[in-house]
Amino acid sequence: MSIKAKKIASSFVKEISYIIMEEIKDPEIKFVTITDCEVTNDLSFATVYFTVLDKERKEETIEALNRAANFIEIELSKRINIRKMPDITFEYDTSIEYGERIEQKIKDLNI
């Protein structure tokens, strides 16, 4: 990822977190934590990673976030000055669960 893409991704994490917390009224989205963002080098696409408190609701949350993606893109274009706003998609961040599984396996080995 280029330096420009990394800066934009960092701004996206901050701004999307704020938009979700303050401006989106959908209750399915309220307890979402934005963990990371990857922007392609040509700035056409952005994948935003998130986690939720209630893991059983992650499918509903993905659908709700993707429904709100257009609104989020419009709000981002007001806050971040770039020529073309990337198309945003949301994906559940599995890295936390992966880390928990690794940690549990290490604990099991040490017993």
OpenMM code with the backbone's topology and positions (N, CA, C; nanometers):
from openmm import Vec3, app, unit

residues = "MET SER ILE LYS ALA LYS LYS ILE ALA SER SER PHE VAL LYS GLU ILE SER TYR ILE ILE MET GLU GLU ILE LYS ASP PRO GLU ILE LYS PHE VAL THR ILE THR ASP CYS GLU VAL THR ASN ASP LEU SER PHE ALA THR VAL TYR PHE THR VAL LEU ASP LYS GLU ARG LYS GLU GLU THR ILE GLU ALA LEU ASN ARG ALA ALA ASN PHE ILE GLU ILE GLU LEU SER LYS ARG ILE ASN ILE ARG LYS MET PRO ASP ILE THR PHE GLU TYR ASP THR SER ILE GLU TYR GLY GLU ARG ILE GLU GLN LYS ILE LYS ASP LEU ASN ILE".split()
positions = [
    Vec3(0.0853, -0.1171, 0.0000),
    Vec3(0.0000, 0.0000, 0.0000),
    Vec3(0.0905, 0.1242, 0.0000),
    Vec3(0.0572, 0.2212, -0.0823),
    Vec3(0.1369, 0.3430, -0.0912),
    Vec3(0.1181, 0.4281, 0.0343),
    Vec3(0.2068, 0.5243, 0.0517),
    Vec3(0.1987, 0.6129, 0.1684),
    Vec3(0.0677, 0.6915, 0.1660),
    Vec3(0.0286, 0.7385, 0.0496),
    Vec3(-0.0968, 0.8136, 0.0374),
    Vec3(-0.2161, 0.7253, 0.0751),
    Vec3(-0.2169, 0.6019, 0.0275),
    Vec3(-0.3256, 0.5091, 0.0597),
    Vec3(-0.3292, 0.4804, 0.2097),
    Vec3(-0.2112, 0.4674, 0.2728),
    Vec3(-0.2065, 0.4440, 0.4171),
    Vec3(-0.2624, 0.5621, 0.4950),
    Vec3(-0.2296, 0.6834, 0.4522),
    Vec3(-0.2815, 0.8031, 0.5194),
    Vec3(-0.4335, 0.8122, 0.5055),
    Vec3(-0.4814, 0.7834, 0.3853),
    Vec3(-0.6266, 0.7868, 0.3631),
    Vec3(-0.6945, 0.6788, 0.4463),
    Vec3(-0.6368, 0.5587, 0.4507),
    Vec3(-0.6944, 0.4497, 0.5293),
    Vec3(-0.7018, 0.4882, 0.6771),
    Vec3(-0.5964, 0.5500, 0.7275),
    Vec3(-0.5946, 0.5938, 0.8669),
    Vec3(-0.7037, 0.6975, 0.8932),
    Vec3(-0.7202, 0.7905, 0.8016),
    Vec3(-0.8261, 0.8912, 0.8144),
    Vec3(-0.9635, 0.8268, 0.8084),
    Vec3(-0.9789, 0.7264, 0.7221),
    Vec3(-1.1061, 0.6566, 0.7109),
    Vec3(-1.1442, 0.5898, 0.8423),
    Vec3(-1.0492, 0.5235, 0.9070),
    Vec3(-1.0790, 0.4557, 1.0340),
    Vec3(-1.1334, 0.5569, 1.1348),
    Vec3(-1.0647, 0.6682, 1.1462),
    Vec3(-1.1057, 0.7706, 1.2428),
    Vec3(-1.2423, 0.8295, 1.2079),
    Vec3(-1.2593, 0.8697, 1.0836),
    Vec3(-1.3826, 0.9372, 1.0429),
    Vec3(-1.5029, 0.8423, 1.0389),
    Vec3(-1.4830, 0.7200, 0.9912),
    Vec3(-1.5946, 0.6246, 0.9879),
    Vec3(-1.6387, 0.5910, 1.1303),
    Vec3(-1.5437, 0.5768, 1.2210),
    Vec3(-1.5787, 0.5519, 1.3615),
    Vec3(-1.6657, 0.6648, 1.4148),
    Vec3(-1.6281, 0.7883, 1.3839),
    Vec3(-1.7056, 0.9036, 1.4299),
    Vec3(-1.8442, 0.9057, 1.3651),
    Vec3(-1.8503, 0.8803, 1.2356),
    Vec3(-1.9794, 0.8816, 1.1652),
    Vec3(-2.0728, 0.7765, 1.2236),
    Vec3(-2.0209, 0.6573, 1.2490),
    Vec3(-2.1046, 0.5505, 1.3051),
    Vec3(-2.1526, 0.5881, 1.4446),
    Vec3(-2.0640, 0.6441, 1.5231),
    Vec3(-2.0979, 0.6777, 1.6615),
    Vec3(-2.1972, 0.7939, 1.6702),
    Vec3(-2.1798, 0.8953, 1.5867),
    Vec3(-2.2567, 1.0181, 1.6026),
    Vec3(-2.3709, 1.0386, 1.5038),
    Vec3(-2.3614, 0.9836, 1.3844),
    Vec3(-2.4560, 1.0240, 1.2810),
    Vec3(-2.5475, 0.9143, 1.2291),
    Vec3(-2.5111, 0.7892, 1.2465),
    Vec3(-2.5966, 0.6805, 1.1974),
    Vec3(-2.6921, 0.6401, 1.3093),
    Vec3(-2.8176, 0.6331, 1.2747),
    Vec3(-2.9211, 0.6042, 1.3740),
    Vec3(-2.9608, 0.4566, 1.3806),
    Vec3(-2.9080, 0.3749, 1.2923),
    Vec3(-2.9427, 0.2332, 1.2869),
    Vec3(-2.8907, 0.1615, 1.4123),
    Vec3(-2.9787, 0.1010, 1.4926),
    Vec3(-2.9334, 0.0341, 1.6155),
    Vec3(-2.8472, -0.0897, 1.5898),
    Vec3(-2.8544, -0.1472, 1.4709),
    Vec3(-2.7711, -0.2638, 1.4395),
    Vec3(-2.6247, -0.2261, 1.4221),
    Vec3(-2.5981, -0.0980, 1.4052),
    Vec3(-2.4622, -0.0527, 1.3787),
    Vec3(-2.3989, 0.0132, 1.5009),
    Vec3(-2.4744, 0.0438, 1.6019),
    Vec3(-2.4244, 0.1240, 1.7130),
    Vec3(-2.3044, 0.0638, 1.7861),
    Vec3(-2.2962, -0.0654, 1.8042),
    Vec3(-2.1881, -0.1246, 1.8824),
    Vec3(-2.0804, -0.1860, 1.7938),
    Vec3(-2.0403, -0.1089, 1.6943),
    Vec3(-1.9386, -0.1515, 1.5989),
    Vec3(-1.8091, -0.0791, 1.6316),
    Vec3(-1.6989, -0.1517, 1.6229),
    Vec3(-1.5669, -0.0915, 1.6374),
    Vec3(-1.4922, -0.1091, 1.5056),
    Vec3(-1.4498, 0.0003, 1.4478),
    Vec3(-1.3715, -0.0046, 1.3236),
    Vec3(-1.2271, -0.0339, 1.3640),
    Vec3(-1.1717, -0.1431, 1.3117),
    Vec3(-1.0380, -0.1851, 1.3525),
    Vec3(-0.9300, -0.1511, 1.2500),
    Vec3(-0.9643, -0.1500, 1.1217),
    Vec3(-0.8621, -0.1267, 1.0202),
    Vec3(-0.9290, -0.0900, 0.8883),
    Vec3(-0.8485, -0.0430, 0.7960),
    Vec3(-0.8960, -0.0111, 0.6621),
    Vec3(-0.7822, -0.0355, 0.5645),
    Vec3(-0.8157, -0.0928, 0.4509),
    Vec3(-0.7191, -0.1114, 0.3426),
    Vec3(-0.7737, -0.0415, 0.2193),
    Vec3(-0.6911, 0.0457, 0.1621),
    Vec3(-0.7292, 0.1198, 0.0426),
    Vec3(-0.6359, 0.0760, -0.0697),
    Vec3(-0.6920, 0.0493, -0.1866),
    Vec3(-0.6075, 0.0110, -0.2998),
    Vec3(-0.5205, 0.1298, -0.3415),
    Vec3(-0.4082, 0.0999, -0.4049),
    Vec3(-0.3142, 0.2061, -0.4447),
    Vec3(-0.3751, 0.3073, -0.5409),
    Vec3(-0.4703, 0.2622, -0.6238),
    Vec3(-0.5342, 0.3562, -0.7157),
    Vec3(-0.6539, 0.4282, -0.6518),
    Vec3(-0.6772, 0.4025, -0.5223),
    Vec3(-0.7824, 0.4672, -0.4424),
    Vec3(-0.9226, 0.4416, -0.4955),
    Vec3(-0.9433, 0.3271, -0.5607),
    Vec3(-1.0761, 0.2933, -0.6129),
    Vec3(-1.1626, 0.2222, -0.5109),
    Vec3(-1.0989, 0.1414, -0.4269),
    Vec3(-1.1739, 0.0590, -0.3330),
    Vec3(-1.1128, 0.0682, -0.1936),
    Vec3(-1.2011, 0.0604, -0.0946),
    Vec3(-1.1559, 0.0566, 0.0440),
    Vec3(-1.2318, -0.0548, 0.1149),
    Vec3(-1.1577, -0.1393, 0.1842),
    Vec3(-1.2189, -0.2427, 0.2666),
    Vec3(-1.2011, -0.2001, 0.4116),
    Vec3(-1.3129, -0.1874, 0.4808),
    Vec3(-1.3115, -0.1427, 0.6189),
    Vec3(-1.3423, -0.2635, 0.7071),
    Vec3(-1.2546, -0.2892, 0.8034),
    Vec3(-1.2698, -0.4035, 0.8934),
    Vec3(-1.3291, -0.3572, 1.0255),
    Vec3(-1.4176, -0.4404, 1.0811),
    Vec3(-1.4855, -0.4038, 1.2050),
    Vec3(-1.5042, -0.5259, 1.2939),
    Vec3(-1.5332, -0.5002, 1.4194),
    Vec3(-1.5754, -0.6042, 1.5136),
    Vec3(-1.7022, -0.5561, 1.5825),
    Vec3(-1.7727, -0.6502, 1.6422),
    Vec3(-1.8934, -0.6169, 1.7189),
    Vec3(-1.8872, -0.6885, 1.8530),
    Vec3(-1.9594, -0.6340, 1.9508),
    Vec3(-1.9628, -0.6965, 2.0826),
    Vec3(-2.0324, -0.8311, 2.0777),
    Vec3(-2.1464, -0.8359, 2.0093),
    Vec3(-2.2254, -0.9582, 2.0002),
    Vec3(-2.1901, -1.0299, 1.8706),
    Vec3(-2.1044, -1.1318, 1.8802),
    Vec3(-2.0545, -1.2002, 1.7599),
    Vec3(-2.1650, -1.2706, 1.6813),
    Vec3(-2.2764, -1.3039, 1.7471),
    Vec3(-2.3863, -1.3704, 1.6769),
    Vec3(-2.4568, -1.2758, 1.5796),
    Vec3(-2.4365, -1.1462, 1.5963),
    Vec3(-2.5045, -1.0489, 1.5110),
    Vec3(-2.4152, -0.9946, 1.4001),
    Vec3(-2.3022, -1.0623, 1.3745),
    Vec3(-2.2093, -1.0051, 1.2771),
    Vec3(-2.2655, -1.0039, 1.1353),
    Vec3(-2.3443, -1.1051, 1.0962),
    Vec3(-2.4027, -1.1055, 0.9616),
    Vec3(-2.5005, -0.9902, 0.9427),
    Vec3(-2.5864, -0.9670, 1.0423),
    Vec3(-2.6805, -0.8552, 1.0346),
    Vec3(-2.6054, -0.7226, 1.0312),
    Vec3(-2.4962, -0.7159, 1.1055),
    Vec3(-2.4176, -0.5931, 1.1105),
    Vec3(-2.3498, -0.5662, 0.9769),
    Vec3(-2.2964, -0.6705, 0.9134),
    Vec3(-2.2346, -0.6533, 0.7807),
    Vec3(-2.3379, -0.5982, 0.6824),
    Vec3(-2.4579, -0.6560, 0.6830),
    Vec3(-2.5629, -0.6098, 0.5930),
    Vec3(-2.5999, -0.4650, 0.6213),
    Vec3(-2.6135, -0.4298, 0.7499),
    Vec3(-2.6506, -0.2929, 0.7868),
    Vec3(-2.5405, -0.1941, 0.7470),
    Vec3(-2.4145, -0.2320, 0.7682),
    Vec3(-2.3041, -0.1437, 0.7308),
    Vec3(-2.2968, -0.1258, 0.5792),
    Vec3(-2.3163, -0.2318, 0.5048),
    Vec3(-2.3131, -0.2199, 0.3590),
    Vec3(-2.4314, -0.1389, 0.3065),
    Vec3(-2.5459, -0.1442, 0.3769),
    Vec3(-2.6590, -0.0572, 0.3405),
    Vec3(-2.6234, 0.0892, 0.3668),
    Vec3(-2.5477, 0.1138, 0.4721),
    Vec3(-2.5122, 0.2507, 0.5102),
    Vec3(-2.3879, 0.3008, 0.4379),
    Vec3(-2.3238, 0.2166, 0.3575),
    Vec3(-2.1972, 0.2530, 0.2925),
    Vec3(-2.2097, 0.3793, 0.2080),
    Vec3(-2.3189, 0.3941, 0.1349),
    Vec3(-2.3363, 0.5129, 0.0505),
    Vec3(-2.3415, 0.6391, 0.1355),
    Vec3(-2.4173, 0.6355, 0.2447),
    Vec3(-2.4243, 0.7498, 0.3363),
    Vec3(-2.2859, 0.7804, 0.3934),
    Vec3(-2.2136, 0.6755, 0.4325),
    Vec3(-2.0796, 0.6925, 0.4901),
    Vec3(-1.9854, 0.7532, 0.3865),
    Vec3(-1.9934, 0.7077, 0.2622),
    Vec3(-1.9095, 0.7643, 0.1558),
    Vec3(-1.9380, 0.9136, 0.1361),
    Vec3(-2.0654, 0.9508, 0.1400),
    Vec3(-2.1022, 1.0923, 0.1234),
    Vec3(-2.0464, 1.1748, 0.2387),
    Vec3(-2.0610, 1.1240, 0.3603),
    Vec3(-2.0090, 1.1963, 0.4770),
    Vec3(-1.8564, 1.2055, 0.4726),
    Vec3(-1.7909, 1.0988, 0.4298),
    Vec3(-1.6444, 1.1017, 0.4187),
    Vec3(-1.5989, 1.2047, 0.3156),
    Vec3(-1.6717, 1.2146, 0.2054),
    Vec3(-1.6323, 1.3106, 0.1017),
    Vec3(-1.6425, 1.4539, 0.1521),
    Vec3(-1.7274, 1.4794, 0.2517),
    Vec3(-1.7366, 1.6125, 0.3116),
    Vec3(-1.6189, 1.6398, 0.4052),
    Vec3(-1.5612, 1.5330, 0.4623),
    Vec3(-1.4581, 1.5483, 0.5643),
    Vec3(-1.3161, 1.5290, 0.5126),
    Vec3(-1.2999, 1.4462, 0.4111),
    Vec3(-1.1670, 1.4140, 0.3582),
    Vec3(-1.1597, 1.4628, 0.2142),
    Vec3(-1.0613, 1.5443, 0.1873),
    Vec3(-1.0490, 1.6071, 0.0559),
    Vec3(-0.9671, 1.5185, -0.0372),
    Vec3(-1.0363, 1.4326, -0.1118),
    Vec3(-0.9711, 1.3536, -0.2164),
    Vec3(-1.0553, 1.3645, -0.3429),
    Vec3(-0.9906, 1.3459, -0.4552),
    Vec3(-1.0575, 1.3667, -0.5840),
    Vec3(-1.1732, 1.2705, -0.6041),
    Vec3(-1.1487, 1.1413, -0.5816),
    Vec3(-1.2538, 1.0403, -0.6006),
    Vec3(-1.2632, 0.9561, -0.4748),
    Vec3(-1.3822, 0.9467, -0.4225),
    Vec3(-1.4044, 0.8667, -0.3023),
    Vec3(-1.4051, 0.7186, -0.3404),
    Vec3(-1.3260, 0.6365, -0.2712),
    Vec3(-1.3255, 0.4923, -0.3010),
    Vec3(-1.4600, 0.4280, -0.2682),
    Vec3(-1.4915, 0.3201, -0.3385),
    Vec3(-1.6086, 0.2401, -0.3036),
    Vec3(-1.5749, 0.1641, -0.1764),
    Vec3(-1.6633, 0.1721, -0.0785),
    Vec3(-1.6356, 0.1131, 0.0522),
    Vec3(-1.7146, -0.0158, 0.0694),
    Vec3(-1.6463, -0.1186, 0.1164),
    Vec3(-1.7125, -0.2423, 0.1589),
    Vec3(-1.6656, -0.2717, 0.3007),
    Vec3(-1.7497, -0.3418, 0.3734),
    Vec3(-1.7194, -0.3754, 0.5121),
    Vec3(-1.6999, -0.5254, 0.5254),
    Vec3(-1.6003, -0.5626, 0.6060),
    Vec3(-1.5743, -0.7036, 0.6354),
    Vec3(-1.5504, -0.7191, 0.7841),
    Vec3(-1.5983, -0.8317, 0.8374),
    Vec3(-1.5765, -0.8615, 0.9780),
    Vec3(-1.4290, -0.8945, 0.9992),
    Vec3(-1.3692, -0.8369, 1.1015),
    Vec3(-1.2273, -0.8572, 1.1313),
    Vec3(-1.2106, -0.9843, 1.2138),
    Vec3(-1.1528, -1.0860, 1.1519),
    Vec3(-1.1346, -1.2140, 1.2202),
    Vec3(-1.0018, -1.2227, 1.2938),
    Vec3(-0.9196, -1.1201, 1.2856),
    Vec3(-0.7867, -1.1262, 1.3468),
    Vec3(-0.7943, -1.1372, 1.4990),
    Vec3(-0.8941, -1.0778, 1.5605),
    Vec3(-0.9074, -1.0863, 1.7065),
    Vec3(-0.9413, -1.2292, 1.7471),
    Vec3(-1.0356, -1.2907, 1.6771),
    Vec3(-1.0704, -1.4296, 1.7068),
    Vec3(-0.9514, -1.5217, 1.6821),
    Vec3(-0.8766, -1.4962, 1.5765),
    Vec3(-0.7575, -1.5754, 1.5464),
    Vec3(-0.6561, -1.5629, 1.6595),
    Vec3(-0.6358, -1.4424, 1.7057),
    Vec3(-0.5436, -1.4198, 1.8171),
    Vec3(-0.5880, -1.4902, 1.9433),
    Vec3(-0.7189, -1.4897, 1.9692),
    Vec3(-0.7715, -1.5594, 2.0877),
    Vec3(-0.7496, -1.7100, 2.0774),
    Vec3(-0.7678, -1.7668, 1.9560),
    Vec3(-0.7444, -1.9102, 1.9380),
    Vec3(-0.5978, -1.9453, 1.9602),
    Vec3(-0.5075, -1.8636, 1.9085),
    Vec3(-0.3645, -1.8870, 1.9264),
    Vec3(-0.3294, -1.8784, 2.0751),
    Vec3(-0.3819, -1.7780, 2.1421),
    Vec3(-0.3555, -1.7612, 2.2854),
    Vec3(-0.4048, -1.8817, 2.3650),
    Vec3(-0.5237, -1.9324, 2.3300),
    Vec3(-0.5772, -2.0496, 2.3998),
    Vec3(-0.4899, -2.1727, 2.3755),
    Vec3(-0.4412, -2.1892, 2.2534),
    Vec3(-0.3543, -2.3034, 2.2235),
    Vec3(-0.2237, -2.2947, 2.3017),
    Vec3(-0.1698, -2.1759, 2.3169),
    Vec3(-0.0476, -2.1581, 2.3957),
    Vec3(-0.0740, -2.1920, 2.5414),
    Vec3(-0.1876, -2.1482, 2.5922),
    Vec3(-0.2234, -2.1798, 2.7310),
    Vec3(-0.2390, -2.3299, 2.7500),
    Vec3(-0.3010, -2.3971, 2.6512),
    Vec3(-0.3199, -2.5417, 2.6591),
    Vec3(-0.1850, -2.6152, 2.6614),
    Vec3(-0.0873, -2.5649, 2.5866),
    Vec3(0.0448, -2.6262, 2.5831),
    Vec3(0.1197, -2.6079, 2.7159),
    Vec3(0.0935, -2.4982, 2.7831),
    Vec3(0.1645, -2.4677, 2.9069),
    Vec3(0.1056, -2.5383, 3.0291),
    Vec3(-0.0083, -2.6010, 3.0148),
    Vec3(-0.0717, -2.6692, 3.1300),
    Vec3(-0.0084, -2.7977, 3.1590),
] * unit.nanometer
topology = app.Topology()
chain = topology.addChain("A")
for resn in residues:
    res = topology.addResidue(resn, chain)
    for name in ("N", "CA", "C"):
        topology.addAtom(name, app.Element.getBySymbol(name[0]), res)
